[in-house]
Amino acid sequence: MFRKVLAAMAVIGFLFAGQSASSAVAPKVVTAPSINKFATVGTTVKLIHAKFSPTGKITTAWYYNGKVIAGATGNSYKISSKQATGTLQVKETAKISGKTLTTLSNKISVGKLYVVGAPTIAYTDGTQTAIKATLPTQVLPAPSAIKYQWLRNGFDLPSETTDTHTVATSDKGAYVSVKITYTSPKGYLSKDLTSATLQPAALSRSYAQVWSDEFNGVAGDSPDAAFWTAQNGDGTAVGNRGWGNNELEYYKSELSTTDGNGSLVVQATTTGAADQHCYYGPCSWFSSKYITKGKLGFKYGRMEARIKGAGGAGTWNAFWALGANDSTTLWPSCGEIDYTELIGRSPNDVLGYSHGPISRGTGRGSTTTLTSDWSTGYHTYAVDWLPDQLVWYVDGVQYATVDKYDNDWKYDHEFYLIFNLAMGGNLGGDVDPTLNSTSMKIDWVRFSTINGVGEVFTH
């Protein structure tokens, strides 16, 4: 009996011993060490030690750019002038019950702001007419200044520097974002943060015609004198010989007349030209040019014309506009809008460009190619001119866009119209020696407001 009791006690003792061994707690890291969220040269960075369970002896090591700092094993570390940039971090190690545990602190970038979150953008309300920026949740230390710069397709919008962007026509199909620049306190680098992009919905356009010239006069009529003035000569009289492009023609008013069938015919001919003196000697061509300067001007809106171009190598058909201030603000600072240029040596190409003080003669815009020669039929050439965008169309198809984003934009004032048929010159090129006559025909010129935007000036 006594032996049975001893045996039972032995079994119970074994069970309790096993239960104790299996319930022993494994060593673990409870919390990692932490240091300041931001620091610069001269800052004493303080350490909050890691916590281990169970507790044990902790060894501390400070690291700069991933390399241990000799002798840096204490509760704080002062950043030296040689550590103006780079990263600082702490590693702590504990040996508990024969097991080695290691943990790392947060990593800080010396001289850089500590930022939580990122800038975001969203529509201000359901009308989707404005977009507002929201700053990151936290920035430390507090910046001395905050600057906003809105972007369209990654390009700065110079005038858009507040926390709100008004949705513009030129945002159609574009991606809008905002860049936030924090000017930091002494010892810290400034920081740029850019939001994700937002693509605004397209703004619809409605047009209302407010002016036109239909050229419905009888055969032989000159252009309406209420609108148009002939600009004759080879440019010498106005100090711009060859019209600034080494052109060959001498303009004469009588070579632009209505045909009695609803079109204006602008003729170019060699007949009699040699009897007229040009800047290069006897003239080789007569042609015609008319402008609306001093009589009629336009600002914003849609300008369009239905034109049949003059064919033949060397022709340079042009329907365009210059800033009405060009007498005091010289080209290209006055601005130029080429509604269309048709060059005889490329009879399928349609050119649409603007010219300002940055783009100058090269211009901004594009060229599109028609499926047929533009001299074989009429085509409609148009430009939508808005306070922040120019858009070119041929036969209703868009082919070029120029947005307002820098000082090349000189299109916020009155412009006057020009039509002319040049021969040769920098863009026209060599004239076909077998060509002796050609003509450009204009069916009509029309101007419309866009969503109520657009002005006609009469003088």
C-alpha positions as CSV (number, residue, x, y, z in Angstrom):
1,M,0.0,0.0,0.0
2,F,2.8,2.4,0.9
3,R,4.6,1.6,-2.3
4,K,1.5,2.5,-4.3
5,V,1.2,5.9,-2.6
6,L,4.8,6.7,-3.4
7,A,4.3,5.7,-7.0
8,A,1.3,7.9,-7.3
9,M,3.1,10.8,-5.8
10,A,6.0,10.3,-8.3
11,V,3.6,10.4,-11.2
12,I,2.0,13.6,-10.0
13,G,5.4,15.2,-9.4
14,F,6.4,14.3,-12.9
15,L,3.2,15.8,-14.4
16,F,3.7,19.1,-12.5
17,A,7.3,19.3,-13.5
18,G,6.3,18.9,-17.2
19,Q,3.6,21.5,-16.9
20,S,6.1,24.0,-15.5
21,A,8.6,23.4,-18.2
22,S,6.0,23.8,-21.0
23,S,4.6,27.0,-19.6
24,A,8.0,28.9,-19.5
25,V,7.7,32.3,-21.5
26,A,10.0,32.6,-24.6
27,P,12.0,35.9,-24.7
28,K,10.6,38.5,-27.0
29,V,10.8,42.2,-28.0
30,V,7.9,44.1,-26.5
31,T,8.6,47.5,-28.0
32,A,11.4,48.7,-30.4
33,P,13.7,51.6,-29.4
34,S,12.7,55.0,-30.7
35,I,14.6,58.3,-31.4
36,N,13.6,61.8,-32.4
37,K,11.6,62.0,-35.6
38,F,13.7,64.8,-37.0
39,A,17.2,66.3,-36.3
40,T,19.9,68.4,-37.8
41,V,23.6,69.3,-37.1
42,G,24.0,70.1,-33.4
43,T,20.8,68.3,-32.4
44,T,21.1,65.9,-29.4
45,V,19.0,62.9,-30.4
46,K,17.5,61.1,-27.4
47,L,16.8,57.4,-27.2
48,I,13.9,55.6,-25.6
49,H,15.2,52.1,-25.0
50,A,13.6,49.0,-26.3
51,K,11.6,46.8,-23.9
52,F,12.2,43.1,-23.7
53,S,10.3,40.3,-21.9
54,P,11.6,39.0,-19.7
55,T,14.0,41.9,-19.0
56,G,17.7,41.5,-19.6
57,K,20.8,43.5,-20.1
58,I,20.6,45.8,-23.2
59,T,23.5,46.7,-25.4
60,T,23.0,49.9,-27.5
61,A,24.7,50.9,-30.7
62,W,24.1,54.1,-32.8
63,Y,24.5,53.9,-36.6
64,Y,25.0,56.6,-39.2
65,N,24.3,55.7,-42.8
66,G,24.1,52.0,-41.8
67,K,27.6,52.0,-40.2
68,V,28.2,51.8,-36.4
69,I,29.4,55.0,-34.8
70,A,32.4,54.1,-32.6
71,G,31.8,54.8,-28.9
72,A,28.2,55.8,-29.4
73,T,26.4,53.5,-26.9
74,G,24.6,55.9,-24.6
75,N,21.1,57.3,-24.2
76,S,21.6,60.2,-26.6
77,Y,23.8,61.2,-29.5
78,K,24.8,64.7,-30.8
79,I,24.9,65.1,-34.5
80,S,28.2,66.5,-35.8
81,S,28.9,68.9,-38.7
82,K,30.2,65.9,-40.7
83,Q,26.8,64.3,-40.5
84,A,24.8,67.1,-42.1
85,T,23.1,64.6,-44.4
86,G,22.5,60.9,-44.1
87,T,20.5,58.6,-41.8
88,L,20.6,57.9,-38.0
89,Q,19.4,54.8,-36.3
90,V,19.8,52.7,-33.1
91,K,20.2,49.0,-32.8
92,E,19.6,47.4,-29.4
93,T,20.5,43.8,-28.4
94,A,19.6,41.8,-25.3
95,K,20.7,38.3,-24.2
96,I,17.9,36.5,-22.3
97,S,17.9,32.9,-21.2
98,G,20.7,32.1,-23.7
99,K,18.8,33.7,-26.6
100,T,20.0,36.9,-28.4
101,L,17.3,39.4,-29.4
102,T,18.0,42.4,-31.7
103,T,15.7,45.3,-32.6
104,L,16.0,48.5,-34.6
105,S,14.7,52.0,-33.9
106,N,13.0,54.3,-36.5
107,K,15.4,55.8,-39.0
108,I,15.7,59.6,-39.3
109,S,17.1,61.6,-42.2
110,V,19.4,64.3,-40.8
111,G,18.4,67.8,-42.0
112,K,15.2,66.7,-43.6
113,L,11.6,67.4,-42.5
114,Y,9.5,64.6,-41.0
115,V,6.3,64.2,-43.0
116,V,3.3,62.1,-42.3
117,G,1.0,61.6,-45.3
118,A,1.1,63.4,-48.6
119,P,-0.7,66.3,-50.3
120,T,-4.1,65.3,-51.8
121,I,-6.4,67.1,-54.2
122,A,-10.2,66.9,-54.7
123,Y,-13.1,68.8,-56.2
124,T,-14.5,71.4,-53.8
125,D,-18.1,70.4,-54.6
126,G,-20.3,68.6,-57.0
127,T,-20.0,71.2,-59.7
128,Q,-16.4,70.1,-60.3
129,T,-15.4,73.7,-61.2
130,A,-12.6,73.9,-58.7
131,I,-10.0,71.6,-57.1
132,K,-8.6,72.2,-53.6
133,A,-5.3,70.9,-52.1
134,T,-5.1,69.3,-48.7
135,L,-1.7,69.3,-46.9
136,P,0.0,66.3,-45.3
137,T,-1.2,65.3,-41.8
138,Q,2.0,66.4,-40.1
139,V,5.3,68.2,-41.0
140,L,8.0,68.6,-38.4
141,P,9.7,70.9,-37.5
142,A,7.1,73.5,-38.5
143,P,8.1,75.0,-41.9
144,S,8.7,78.7,-42.2
145,A,6.7,79.0,-45.4
146,I,4.4,76.9,-47.6
147,K,4.1,77.4,-51.4
148,Y,1.6,75.9,-53.8
149,Q,2.3,75.3,-57.5
150,W,-0.4,73.7,-59.7
151,L,0.7,71.5,-62.6
152,R,-1.0,70.5,-65.8
153,N,0.6,67.3,-67.4
154,G,3.6,68.0,-65.2
155,F,4.1,71.6,-66.4
156,D,3.9,74.6,-64.0
157,L,0.9,76.9,-64.3
158,P,2.6,80.1,-63.3
159,S,-0.4,82.0,-62.1
160,E,-1.8,79.1,-60.1
161,T,-0.1,79.4,-56.7
162,T,-2.9,79.1,-54.1
163,D,-4.5,76.1,-52.5
164,T,-7.3,76.1,-55.1
165,H,-7.2,75.6,-58.8
166,T,-10.1,76.7,-61.0
167,V,-10.8,74.1,-63.7
168,A,-10.0,75.6,-67.1
169,T,-10.8,74.6,-70.6
170,S,-7.2,73.6,-71.2
171,D,-7.6,70.9,-68.4
172,K,-9.7,68.9,-70.9
173,G,-8.0,65.5,-71.3
174,A,-5.1,66.7,-69.0
175,Y,-3.8,65.6,-65.7
176,V,-3.8,68.2,-62.9
177,S,-1.7,67.9,-59.7
178,V,-0.2,70.2,-57.1
179,K,3.3,70.6,-55.8
180,I,3.8,71.7,-52.2
181,T,7.1,73.3,-51.3
182,Y,8.0,73.6,-47.6
183,T,10.6,76.3,-46.8
184,S,12.3,74.8,-43.8
185,P,13.8,76.3,-40.7
186,K,17.6,76.8,-40.5
187,G,19.5,73.6,-40.7
188,Y,16.8,71.8,-42.7
189,L,16.4,71.3,-46.4
190,S,13.3,72.6,-48.2
191,K,11.0,69.8,-49.3
192,D,8.8,69.3,-52.4
193,L,5.8,67.0,-52.3
194,T,3.5,66.4,-55.3
195,S,0.0,65.0,-55.1
196,A,-1.5,62.3,-57.3
197,T,-3.1,63.6,-60.5
198,L,-6.8,64.3,-61.2
199,Q,-8.3,64.4,-64.7
200,P,-11.1,67.0,-64.8
201,A,-14.1,66.3,-66.8
202,A,-14.2,68.1,-70.2
203,L,-15.9,71.5,-70.3
204,S,-18.6,71.6,-73.0
205,R,-18.4,74.4,-75.6
206,S,-21.3,76.3,-77.2
207,Y,-20.8,78.7,-80.0
208,A,-22.7,81.8,-81.0
209,Q,-21.7,83.7,-84.2
210,V,-21.4,87.4,-83.7
211,W,-19.6,88.6,-86.9
212,S,-18.8,87.4,-90.4
213,D,-17.8,88.5,-93.8
214,E,-19.4,86.3,-96.5
215,F,-17.9,88.0,-99.5
216,N,-21.2,88.1,-101.4
217,G,-20.4,91.2,-103.4
218,V,-20.8,91.4,-107.2
219,A,-17.9,90.3,-109.3
220,G,-14.9,92.6,-109.1
221,D,-15.8,94.2,-105.7
222,S,-12.9,95.0,-103.3
223,P,-13.0,93.6,-99.8
224,D,-15.5,95.5,-97.5
225,A,-13.7,98.8,-96.6
226,A,-15.5,98.8,-93.2
227,F,-13.5,95.8,-92.3
228,W,-10.4,95.6,-94.5
229,T,-7.5,97.7,-95.5
230,A,-5.0,96.8,-98.2
231,Q,-1.3,96.5,-97.2
232,N,0.6,97.1,-100.4
233,G,4.2,96.9,-101.4
234,D,7.1,94.6,-100.5
235,G,7.5,95.7,-96.9
236,T,10.2,98.3,-97.6
237,A,7.9,101.3,-96.8
238,V,7.2,99.9,-93.3
239,G,10.8,99.0,-92.6
240,N,10.2,95.3,-93.1
241,R,11.4,94.5,-96.6
242,G,10.4,91.1,-97.9
243,W,7.9,91.2,-95.0
244,G,10.6,89.8,-92.7
245,N,10.6,86.5,-94.6
246,N,12.5,87.2,-97.8
247,E,9.2,87.0,-99.8
248,L,9.2,87.8,-103.5
249,E,5.7,89.4,-104.0
250,Y,4.7,93.0,-104.2
251,Y,1.2,93.4,-102.8
252,K,-1.5,95.3,-104.8
253,S,-5.0,96.0,-103.5
254,E,-6.7,95.3,-106.9
255,L,-5.7,91.6,-106.8
256,S,-8.3,90.8,-104.1
257,T,-11.8,90.9,-105.5
258,T,-15.1,89.0,-105.1
259,D,-16.0,86.6,-107.8
260,G,-19.8,87.1,-107.8
261,N,-20.3,83.6,-106.6
262,G,-19.8,84.2,-102.8
263,S,-16.0,84.0,-102.6
264,L,-13.1,86.5,-102.4
265,V,-10.3,85.7,-104.9
266,V,-6.7,86.6,-103.9
267,Q,-4.6,86.4,-107.0
268,A,-0.8,86.1,-107.5
269,T,0.6,86.7,-111.0
270,T,3.8,87.4,-112.7
271,T,2.1,89.6,-115.3
272,G,3.6,93.1,-115.2
273,A,5.6,92.4,-112.0
274,A,9.0,93.1,-113.6
275,D,7.9,96.7,-114.2
276,Q,7.7,97.2,-110.4
277,H,10.9,97.6,-108.3
278,C,11.2,95.4,-105.3
279,Y,13.9,95.3,-102.6
280,Y,15.8,92.7,-104.6
281,G,15.5,94.3,-108.0
282,P,12.6,94.0,-110.6
283,C,9.7,92.2,-108.9
284,S,8.9,88.7,-109.9
285,W,5.4,88.5,-108.5
286,F,2.3,90.6,-107.7
287,S,-0.1,89.4,-105.1
288,S,-2.5,90.9,-102.4
289,K,-2.8,91.3,-98.7
290,Y,-5.5,92.8,-96.5
291,I,-5.7,93.5,-92.7
292,T,-8.4,94.7,-90.3
293,K,-6.0,96.8,-88.1
294,G,-7.6,100.0,-87.0
295,K,-11.1,98.9,-88.1
296,L,-11.8,95.6,-86.6
297,G,-10.3,93.5,-83.8
298,F,-11.0,90.4,-81.8
299,K,-10.2,88.9,-78.4
300,Y,-10.9,85.3,-77.5
301,G,-13.7,83.3,-79.3
302,R,-13.7,81.1,-82.4
303,M,-12.3,82.4,-85.7
304,E,-12.8,80.3,-88.8
305,A,-12.6,80.6,-92.5
306,R,-13.5,78.4,-95.5
307,I,-10.6,78.5,-97.9
308,K,-9.4,76.9,-101.1
309,G,-5.6,77.3,-101.2
310,A,-3.5,78.5,-104.1
311,G,-1.6,75.6,-105.5
312,G,1.9,75.4,-106.9
313,A,5.4,75.1,-105.4
314,G,6.4,78.4,-103.8
315,T,2.9,79.5,-102.7
316,W,2.4,80.5,-99.1
317,N,-1.3,81.0,-98.3
318,A,-2.0,82.6,-94.9
319,F,-4.9,83.4,-92.8
320,W,-3.6,84.8,-89.5
321,A,-3.7,87.5,-86.8
322,L,-1.3,89.8,-85.0
323,G,-1.6,91.6,-81.6
324,A,-3.2,95.0,-82.2
325,N,-0.4,96.5,-80.1
326,D,2.2,95.6,-82.7
327,S,3.1,99.3,-83.3
328,T,4.4,99.7,-79.8
329,T,5.1,96.0,-78.8
330,L,7.1,94.5,-81.6
331,W,6.8,91.0,-82.9
332,P,6.9,88.4,-81.5
333,S,6.0,90.0,-78.1
334,C,2.8,91.3,-79.6
335,G,1.8,87.7,-80.3
336,E,0.8,85.9,-83.5
337,I,-1.9,83.3,-84.2
338,D,-1.7,81.5,-87.5
339,Y,-5.2,80.2,-88.1
340,T,-3.8,78.3,-91.1
341,E,-0.8,78.4,-93.4
342,L,-0.8,76.3,-96.6
343,I,2.5,75.8,-98.4
344,G,2.5,74.8,-102.0
345,R,5.4,72.4,-101.9
346,S,3.4,70.4,-99.3
347,P,-0.1,70.4,-100.8
348,N,-1.6,68.1,-98.2
349,D,-0.2,69.7,-95.1
350,V,-2.1,72.2,-92.9
351,L,0.0,74.3,-90.5
352,G,-1.4,75.8,-87.3
353,Y,1.0,77.7,-85.0
354,S,1.3,80.5,-82.5
355,H,4.3,82.7,-82.0
356,G,5.5,84.5,-78.9
357,P,8.7,85.8,-77.4
358,I,9.9,82.3,-76.4
359,S,8.9,80.2,-79.3
360,R,9.6,83.1,-81.8
361,G,9.8,81.9,-85.4
362,T,9.6,78.2,-84.5
363,G,6.2,78.7,-82.9
364,R,4.1,76.3,-80.9
365,G,1.4,74.2,-82.5
366,S,1.3,71.4,-85.0
367,T,0.9,70.3,-88.7
368,T,-1.7,67.8,-89.9
369,T,-1.9,66.1,-93.2
370,L,-5.1,65.9,-95.3
371,T,-6.0,63.0,-97.5
372,S,-6.3,65.3,-100.6
373,D,-4.6,68.4,-101.9
374,W,-6.1,71.5,-100.2
375,S,-5.9,73.4,-103.5
376,T,-8.5,71.1,-105.1
377,G,-11.3,72.1,-102.8
378,Y,-12.5,74.2,-99.9
379,H,-11.7,73.3,-96.3
380,T,-12.8,75.0,-93.1
381,Y,-9.9,76.2,-90.8
382,A,-10.7,77.3,-87.3
383,V,-9.1,78.2,-84.0
384,D,-10.8,78.3,-80.6
385,W,-9.1,81.0,-78.6
386,L,-9.8,81.0,-74.9
387,P,-8.1,82.8,-72.0
388,D,-5.9,79.8,-71.4
389,Q,-5.8,77.8,-74.6
390,L,-5.6,77.8,-78.4
391,V,-7.0,74.8,-80.3
392,W,-6.8,74.3,-84.1
393,Y,-9.3,72.5,-86.3
394,V,-9.5,71.6,-89.9
395,D,-13.0,70.5,-91.2
396,G,-14.0,70.1,-87.5
397,V,-11.2,67.8,-86.6
398,Q,-8.8,69.1,-83.8
399,Y,-5.1,68.7,-84.6
400,A,-3.2,71.1,-82.4
401,T,-3.4,72.7,-78.9
402,V,-1.3,75.3,-77.1
403,D,-2.0,75.9,-73.4
404,K,-1.1,79.0,-71.4
405,Y,1.7,78.0,-69.0
406,D,4.6,80.4,-69.5
407,N,5.5,83.9,-70.8
408,D,5.2,82.8,-74.5
409,W,1.4,83.4,-74.0
410,K,0.7,86.8,-75.4
411,Y,-2.9,86.3,-76.2
412,D,-4.9,88.3,-73.7
413,H,-5.4,91.4,-75.8
414,E,-7.0,92.5,-79.1
415,F,-5.8,91.0,-82.3
416,Y,-6.4,92.0,-85.9
417,L,-7.0,89.7,-88.9
418,I,-4.7,89.3,-92.0
419,F,-5.1,87.3,-95.2
420,N,-2.4,87.2,-97.9
421,L,-0.9,85.1,-100.6
422,A,2.9,85.2,-100.4
423,M,5.3,83.8,-102.9
424,G,8.6,82.2,-102.0
425,G,10.3,83.3,-98.9
426,N,11.6,81.4,-95.9
427,L,8.6,79.1,-95.6
428,G,7.3,79.2,-99.2
429,G,10.6,78.0,-100.6
430,D,11.6,78.0,-104.3
431,V,8.8,79.0,-106.7
432,D,8.1,76.6,-109.6
433,P,9.6,78.4,-112.6
434,T,6.7,77.3,-114.8
435,L,4.2,78.9,-112.5
436,N,2.9,82.3,-113.6
437,S,-0.5,82.6,-112.0
438,T,-2.4,81.1,-109.0
439,S,-5.1,82.2,-106.6
440,M,-6.5,81.6,-103.1
441,K,-10.2,81.7,-102.6
442,I,-12.0,82.6,-99.3
443,D,-15.7,81.6,-99.1
444,W,-16.3,83.3,-95.8
445,V,-14.7,84.4,-92.5
446,R,-16.8,84.0,-89.2
447,F,-16.3,84.8,-85.6
448,S,-18.2,83.2,-82.7
449,T,-18.2,83.5,-78.9
450,I,-17.4,80.3,-76.9
451,N,-19.6,79.8,-73.9
452,G,-20.2,83.6,-74.1
453,V,-16.5,84.4,-74.2
454,G,-15.3,86.5,-77.1
455,E,-15.2,90.2,-78.1
456,V,-15.4,92.1,-81.4
457,F,-13.8,95.6,-81.4
458,T,-14.8,98.2,-84.0
459,H,-12.8,101.3,-84.6
